[in-house]
């Protein structure tokens, strides 16, 4: 009878330890998820700040009739282009924010990653908007790739190259 009680107590103790360990693992996972969300929001708001500031400055100068900004026919279409760029960035941000949620609800599928990437690759870079906005991106490309690769637990590296000059992005499979 006493040995049966000790056996039950030991079993309950082991169950309790297992539950505590599971809770600790879940707590770490939630903490990492919250940190990722905070990092994402920080990166997204940083990327949105510059074009919003530029749009606001242009509109303010138009309202005040400052110098070249008196020419509404030139600057209103530019403002519309800026809002389109912002809308695209917001869409990209919202789509990226769904990645973590989708990963939790979907089963993993095997993909020929080298084949897929070779068919999709464009250089990822943060352009200088002051030089040429037509050839620029929104600067979120690397963040999106980083988020996707981390979600799939795939490592990568990003380092400078001398020949040809630029950056090399390598995915380690």
N, C-alpha and C positions, 0 to 999 in steps of 0.2 A: 504494500500500500504506500509506504513512504517512498520507495524507489519510483513508483508511478507518479507521485507528486513532484519529485525532483526532475523526473523526465519531462513532465509537462512544463515545469518552470524553465528548464533549459530550452525546451522548444519555444516557449513564449519569448524568452530572452533572445534567442537566435532570430526569431521573427521580428522582434523589435529592432535589433541591430540591422537587419536587412532593410526594414522600412526606413530607418534613419539614414542609411547609406543611399537609398533611392531618393529620399528627400534632398539630401545634400547634392546629389548629381543633378536633380531637377532645379534646385536653387542656383547652381552654377550655370546651367543652361539658360535659365530665365535671365540671370544677371548678364550673361554674354549677349543675349538677344536685346536686352534693354540698352546695353552699351552700343551695340550695332545700330539700333534705332537712333540713339542720340548722335552718334557719328554721322549717320545718314542725314539727319535734320540739319546738323551743323554744316555739312558739305553742301547740301542743297540750298540752304539759305545764303551761304557764301557765294555760290554760283549765280543766284538770282539777284543779289545785291547790285552788282556792277551794271547789268542791262537796265534794271529798274531806275538806278541813279541816272544813267545816261538818258533814258526816256524822260524822266522827270525834269532834268536840266534843259533838254531840248524844248519841252512843252512850256516850261517856265520862261525861257528866253523868247519863245514865240508870243506868249501872253504879254510880256513886257515890251515886245517889239525891239529887241536888242539886235543891232547890226544885221548880219546876214539872215537871222531867224525871222525877219519881217516877211521873207519870201515863203508864204504858206504853201504855195504850189510845190515847192521843193521839199519842205520839211514835214508837211503832213503825211505824204507817202512814206517818208523815212520813219516817222513815228509808227505808222501802220506796220511797216516791216519789223520794227523793234517789237511791237506787241505780238506779231506772228512768231518771232523768235522766242519770246517769253512763253507763249502758249506751247510751242514745241518743247521747250525746256521743262515746263510744268508737266506735260504729258510724259516725258522721259522719266521725270522724278516719280510720278505716280506709278508708272509701270515698274520702275525699279523697286519701289516700296512694296510691291506685291510679291516680289521674288521670294522673300523669306516665308511669307504666308503660304504661297503655292508649294514650296518645298516641303512643308510640314504635312500637306494634304495629298500629295501625289506620290505614286510609286516611282522609283528610279527606273529609267530605261537606258539600255545600252546604246551608245551613239558612237559613230566613227568620228571622234573629235578631230583628228588631224585632217580628214577629208572635209569635214564641215567647215573648219577654220580656214583651210586653204581656199575654199570657195567664197568665204565671206570677208576675208581680211582686207582693211584699209588702215593706213597708219593711224595710231591713236596719238593725238597731240593736243596741246593747249595752245592755240594760235595767239598771235598778237593782234587783237581786234583793231588796234589803231592803224595797222598797215592795210588790211584788206578783209572786210567783213564777209565778202562773198565766198571766200575760201575757208572761213573759220568754222569751228564747231562750238559746242557749248561747254566744253571742258568736263563734261560728265562721263565721257567714254571710259576712261580708266577706272573711275569709281564704279561704274556699272559692271565692267569686266571683273574688277576686284570682288564685288558683291556676288556675282554669279559663280566665280571660281571658288570663293570661300564656301558658298552654299553647297557646292558639289565636292568640297574637300580636295580641291586640285591646287597644287602649289605652282608658283610662277616666279619669274624674276624680271626685273626692268633695269637695264644698265646702259650707260653711254657707249657709243661706238665711235671710233675715229675714222674708219673707212667702210662704207660711206659715212659721213658725219650724220649723227642722229642718235636715236635711242633704239635699243633692241629689247623687244618684249618676248620672253620665252615661257612657254607653258611646259611644265615638267610632268610627263605622263608616266 
